[in-house]
Amino acid sequence: MNMKLRQSAEERIEKGTAPPSRGWPTGMHALTMLHGLASAPETASDALKLLHELQVHQVELDLQHEQAEQVRRQLTEDLTNYTALFDLAPFAYVVLEPEGLVIATNRIAADWLAPETGQGKEWAGRHIEDLLAHECRAAVRDMLAALRKGEGPQTCAVQSRAGGASGRAVAVAILGGGQVLMVFVPAQPGPEPAPAAGR
């Protein structure tokens, strides 16, 4: 146990603010031994020291449990927030294996890439090329190959297979190269023609 945790445990015992014990009940053998030590005048101080050590250790364990629970709650909250950010992002996001197999997608990816397949849950394990028009598949293959070689962010023009929506794909390696995040940015519509001059 680290000294800071021990000091905190001892302070809580002295102040009477130790958290409710979550530890295992003390075994009968240990209680009998402690009682025997406490009953004899020559070993009573040893019993008190041992009891104090047991109390400190128990409070240290309880404090560790509290800290672990706080970390778990924070991680759960962070995961919920980041999942919402990913899922509700304004662009189509697809997480891929480096070879191009789909791991996860956000909601807008289903609308932009392949609305006929639903919300993208059926995409896991499919290759990203299956969701793109034939004419842009080679460029996406080259982009993924560059990322596998350790090159920086890559971009290319793409067109979805369904509906023919076009845009740009931007891809980066994430998690030490173990995954690829590909973002599809739809092409901006051109300027509307100026209205004809009135007579």
Secondary structure, DSSP 8 states (H G I E B T S, - for coil): --HHHHHHHHHHHHHT------S----HHHHHHHHHHHHSTTTHHHHHHHHHHHHHHHHHHHHHHHHHHHHHHHHHHHHHHHHHHHHT-SSEEEEE-TTSBEEEE-HHHHHHH-GGG-SSGGGTTSBGGGGB-GGGHHHHHHHHHHHHTT---EEEEEEBSSTT-EEEEEEEEETTTTEEEEEEEE-------------
